[in-house]
């Protein structure tokens, strides 16, 4: 079932000063494309593609980053999202841009990664490039939510689909296609997705003209999940306020400690972090 929506948002953006961002690492190999809470810090994924390059790292409460060892003979290719499986401690899903997912257990004592299963999300076409994944725990089970990043020349597609964790099977897929008005140039409508505790779905849209920028990011609220797991896009007039950031390419975001945590893939300039408190 396919639904088409055009999100037209107010022009009254409010920005954040660039000096509010804290550098995590200046090496582009440690730029961040997905984040999930773990222990007293965070697990982050990197969109690297070559052998020996980091795929997953841990960031502690002092924002120090440590590369973790990937256990398989063949490392993931272009990881773009990280999410905890609801209700399952230390169990996560890391997703490639192709939609290939790795369900893993990360040992909280020695940070060992065990790959438990590998599967691919449904409904994709060859030209899609996924950059966002989250899971809504509904009254009817898990709902996988993932999105194709899109571009200035291609609308984005947001997918919602029920996920049977035991069988690793999917059902009742729905798609929503849309463009966002900003950024205007070199646009990716979806660079990451995040669910708030109230069931609202947020996304980061970015401008990505190349490895040296200049980058920018805009945060949107796209809609709301009902208790039954139905996604309802927000009417444009009721959308939450927008946040805009120059000089930063937000590709990782989560709601954390009553605030919004943002991390970046600033390519040649590495990774930064910003915490926005309510």
C-alpha positions in Angstrom: 0.0 0.0 0.0 1.6 3.3 -1.1 0.8 6.7 0.2 2.3 10.0 -1.2 2.8 13.0 1.0 4.6 16.3 0.4 5.8 17.9 3.6 5.8 21.7 3.3 7.2 23.2 6.5 7.2 26.7 8.0 10.2 28.9 7.1 10.7 30.0 10.7 13.8 27.8 11.4 15.9 28.3 14.5 19.6 27.5 14.4 22.2 26.5 16.8 25.7 28.1 17.1 28.4 26.0 15.5 30.6 26.3 18.6 28.0 24.3 20.6 29.3 21.2 18.8 32.0 19.1 20.4 34.6 17.2 18.3 34.7 13.4 18.9 37.3 12.5 16.4 38.9 14.4 13.5 39.7 11.3 11.4 37.1 10.6 8.6 37.3 6.9 9.4 35.6 7.6 12.7 32.7 9.8 11.3 29.4 8.5 12.7 26.4 7.3 10.7 24.3 5.7 13.5 24.1 5.7 17.3 22.5 3.7 20.1 22.8 3.9 23.9 25.0 1.3 25.5 26.3 1.1 29.2 27.3 4.5 30.3 27.9 5.7 26.7 27.0 4.8 23.1 27.7 2.4 20.4 28.2 4.1 17.0 28.6 2.7 13.5 30.8 3.9 10.7 30.0 3.8 7.0 33.4 2.5 6.0 33.8 0.0 3.2 37.4 -1.2 3.1 39.0 -4.1 5.0 40.5 -3.1 8.4 38.6 0.1 8.7 36.4 0.6 11.8 32.7 -0.6 11.6 31.6 -0.2 15.2 33.0 1.9 18.1 32.1 2.7 21.7 31.9 6.3 23.0 32.2 6.6 26.8 30.7 9.2 29.1 33.8 11.4 28.5 33.2 11.2 24.7 36.3 9.1 24.1 35.9 6.7 21.2 37.3 3.2 21.0 37.1 0.9 18.0 35.5 -2.5 18.6 36.5 -5.7 16.8 34.0 -7.1 14.2 34.0 -10.9 14.6 33.1 -12.1 11.1 35.6 -12.9 8.4 33.8 -10.4 6.2 33.0 -7.0 7.7 29.8 -5.1 7.0 29.8 -2.7 4.0 28.6 0.9 4.6 26.8 0.7 8.0 24.2 3.5 8.3 22.1 2.8 11.3 22.1 1.3 14.8 19.1 0.5 17.0 18.5 -1.5 20.2 15.9 -4.3 20.0 13.1 -3.1 22.4 13.1 -5.0 25.7 16.3 -7.0 24.9 19.3 -5.9 26.8 22.6 -5.6 24.9 20.9 -6.8 21.7 21.2 -4.5 18.7 20.6 -4.3 14.9 23.1 -2.6 12.7 22.0 -1.9 9.1 23.9 -1.4 5.9 22.8 1.1 3.3 21.6 -1.9 1.2 19.1 -2.9 3.9 21.2 -5.8 5.1 20.8 -6.1 8.9 23.0 -7.7 11.5 21.4 -8.7 14.8 24.2 -8.7 17.4 24.9 -9.2 21.0 27.5 -6.9 22.5 29.0 -8.1 25.8 28.9 -5.3 28.3 32.0 -6.6 30.1 34.5 -7.1 27.3 32.7 -5.4 24.4 32.8 -8.6 22.3 30.4 -8.6 19.3 28.5 -11.8 18.5 26.5 -11.9 15.3 23.2 -13.7 16.0 21.5 -13.4 12.6 21.6 -11.6 9.3 18.5 -10.6 7.2 17.4 -7.9 4.8 14.5 -5.5 5.1 11.8 -5.8 2.3 10.4 -3.6 -0.4 13.7 -2.0 -1.7 14.5 -1.1 -5.3 18.1 -1.1 -6.7 18.5 2.7 -6.6 17.6 3.0 -2.9 20.2 3.9 -0.3 19.0 3.5 3.3 20.2 5.8 6.0 17.7 5.5 8.8 16.3 2.7 10.9 14.3 2.5 14.1 11.8 0.1 15.8 8.4 1.0 17.2 7.2 -1.4 19.9 3.4 -1.5 19.2 0.5 -3.3 20.8 0.7 -5.8 17.9 4.5 -6.3 17.9 7.6 -4.7 16.5 7.3 -2.2 13.6 10.5 -1.7 11.6 10.8 1.9 10.3 13.4 2.6 7.7 14.0 5.1 4.9 15.7 5.7 1.6 17.6 9.0 1.8 16.4 10.3 -1.6 18.0 13.4 -3.3 17.1 16.5 -5.1 16.1 14.3 -8.1 14.5 11.4 -6.2 11.8 11.4 -3.6 12.4 9.6 -0.4 10.5 6.5 0.6 9.7 5.8 4.3 8.8 2.2 5.1 6.8 0.8 8.0 6.5 -3.0 8.3 5.6 -5.5 11.1 8.6 -7.6 12.1 8.4 -11.1 13.6 11.6 -11.3 15.6 11.6 -15.1 16.1 10.9 -16.0 12.5 12.8 -12.9 11.1 9.8 -12.3 8.8 8.0 -9.2 7.7 4.3 -8.4 7.0 1.9 -5.5 6.2 4.4 -3.2 4.6 3.4 0.4 3.9 5.3 3.1 2.1 5.2 6.9 2.2 7.0 8.9 -0.4 7.9 12.5 0.2 10.3 15.4 -0.4 11.3 17.9 2.3 11.8 21.6 1.4 15.1 22.1 3.1 18.0 21.9 2.6 17.5 23.0 -0.9 20.7 21.8 -2.5 22.5 18.4 -2.4 19.6 17.2 -0.3 19.1 13.9 1.5 15.6 13.8 3.0 16.5 11.1 5.4 20.0 10.8 7.0 18.7 9.2 10.2 15.4 8.4 12.0 14.6 8.6 15.7 11.5 7.7 17.8 10.5 9.9 20.7 8.9 8.3 23.8 5.5 9.6 22.7 5.7 7.7 19.4 6.5 10.6 17.2 9.0 10.0 14.4 11.8 12.5 13.7 14.3 12.6 10.9 17.5 14.5 10.0 17.7 15.9 6.5 21.1 17.0 5.2 22.9 18.8 2.5 25.9 16.8 1.4 27.7 18.3 -1.6 30.9 16.3 -1.1 33.6 15.2 1.4 34.6 18.7 2.2 31.1 20.2 2.5 29.8 22.8 3.1 27.3 20.7 5.1 24.0 21.6 6.8 21.2 19.7 8.6 17.5 20.2 9.4 15.5 18.2 11.9 11.9 17.4 11.2 9.0 15.6 13.0 7.5 13.4 10.3 4.5 11.9 12.1 3.1 9.8 14.9 2.6 6.1 15.6 -0.6 4.8 17.1 -0.5 2.2 19.8 -1.6 -0.4 17.2 1.5 0.5 15.1 -0.1 2.7 12.4 2.0 5.6 11.2 0.1 8.9 10.7 2.0 11.6 8.9 1.7 15.0 10.7 -0.3 17.6 8.9 2.1 20.4 7.8 0.4 23.0 10.0 0.9 20.9 13.1 4.5 20.0 12.7 6.9 20.6 15.6 9.5 23.4 15.5 12.4 22.9 13.2 16.1 22.9 14.1 18.7 23.9 11.5 22.5 23.6 11.7 25.1 25.0 9.4 28.4 23.2 9.0 27.2 19.9 10.4 26.0 16.7 8.6 23.8 14.9 11.2 23.6 11.2 10.4 23.0 9.9 13.9 20.3 10.9 16.4 18.5 9.5 19.4 16.3 10.8 22.2 18.3 10.5 25.4 17.8 11.7 29.0 14.8 13.9 28.0 16.8 15.5 25.3 17.9 15.0 21.7 21.5 13.8 21.0 23.0 14.4 17.5 26.2 13.0 16.0 27.7 13.8 12.6 29.4 12.3 9.6 31.3 15.4 8.6 33.5 13.3 6.2 37.0 14.9 5.9 36.4 16.7 9.2 35.4 13.6 11.3 32.6 13.5 13.9 31.0 15.9 16.3 28.3 15.7 19.0 25.6 18.0 20.3 23.1 17.4 23.1 19.9 19.5 23.0 18.1 19.5 26.4 14.4 20.0 26.8 
